[in-house]
Amino acid sequence: MVIGKETLKLIHLGSFYQVIIHLIKLAKLSQQRKDFKKTEQLLHLAFRSAQDLGHQKAQKYIIDEMANNAYELGDFRKAEKLFKEMMRRIITDGTPPNDNAIIHISAKLACLYGMFKDDLKANEGFKFCISNLKEKLIKGADDFDTKALYCLTLSWYGEYLHSTANNVEALNLFQESLEISKSINGPSHPHSLLQLNNMAAAYSVLNQLDDAANYLKETIRLSKEQLEYTAIDLPYYYINLANIYLTQLNNPSENSSMLIKAASDACTEAFQLAKKAGDKEALMEVEKCRNGLKKHVDE
């Protein structure tokens, strides 16, 4: 990417501090547009400016943004390296190991280790985070940030355990994350809905399909109450529900005609929502769902 002339002009004419702020804003805009390569270059420019200015706080902020951007780019090893550098700087500043900033980075690293199939580091990382956050809450911490971080870490650990087929333990973590999210965010918040969806996925793998369907129905019902925030996920909830019905069709004791209709209705809802949103990925998933449904109808 070639940096625009206006940005170069700012670098030459403006103060370094103003340049840093401007570049970070441009990087944020690029990230929102999912242009992660451009975001990376803008953040590198901002970081060099912060180094020239000797602004340590800005450097740490930018490193964190660079790590998150590398994660979005799929460059997970680079994200790991940047998160470790961020951790080193925070610890050097004298931040205690149970500080929320360190715990948050540790949780992100644990997620990465799970992706790298380094189960020992992933489990140790998640347990370190959960143990420290739980201890804070037991001792009376009542601030939103600590509760939200605990809620998020429980969800991430649950997702990791689900990916390693530890679904019973994952269910417990999703349930606890859900209860905390409902208390601090409300039952219709996207994170609360995510936990319901996660629980449905775990129940599905455990072949408790009625439970899975019921949790997805509840997810859909609550999602409709906050469409301003949940519309992007709603077609996927319908797709998941349709797939549960299709799985139930493999059970000869189930009422096939009712399940076929229910799956068809869910597919139709998902299609209409995905088409309205212009969500190509969701439309592809709907097509897969319809193909699965067609096989059962043709039998």
Number of C-alpha atoms within 10 A of each C-alpha: 7 6 11 8 9 8 16 12 11 16 19 10 10 13 12 20 15 13 22 27 14 17 23 23 15 17 27 19 14 17 17 11 11 14 16 21 17 19 26 20 17 24 24 18 19 25 23 15 22 22 14 10 15 11 15 12 11 20 21 18 13 21 21 20 21 25 25 20 25 22 18 16 16 12 13 20 15 17 25 22 14 19 23 18 16 22 22 12 16 18 14 10 9 8 14 12 14 16 15 18 15 20 24 19 19 23 25 23 22 29 24 20 21 24 14 13 12 13 16 11 17 25 17 12 22 24 17 16 24 19 12 17 23 15 12 17 14 10 9 9 14 11 10 11 12 19 21 16 19 28 24 20 26 27 25 22 26 28 24 24 22 20 14 13 14 15 22 15 14 25 24 15 23 27 19 17 26 26 17 20 24 16 11 16 16 15 20 22 18 20 20 27 28 19 26 26 25 24 27 28 25 28 20 21 13 14 14 14 19 15 16 25 23 14 22 26 18 13 25 23 14 18 23 14 13 13 13 9 14 19 16 15 19 23 28 23 22 25 27 26 28 31 23 22 26 22 15 22 20 11 10 8 8 12 11 18 12 12 19 20 14 16 26 19 14 22 28 18 18 27 24 14 21 24 14 9 14 11 14 11 11 22 22 13 19 27 15 15 21 19 12 16 22 13 10 14 11 6 5
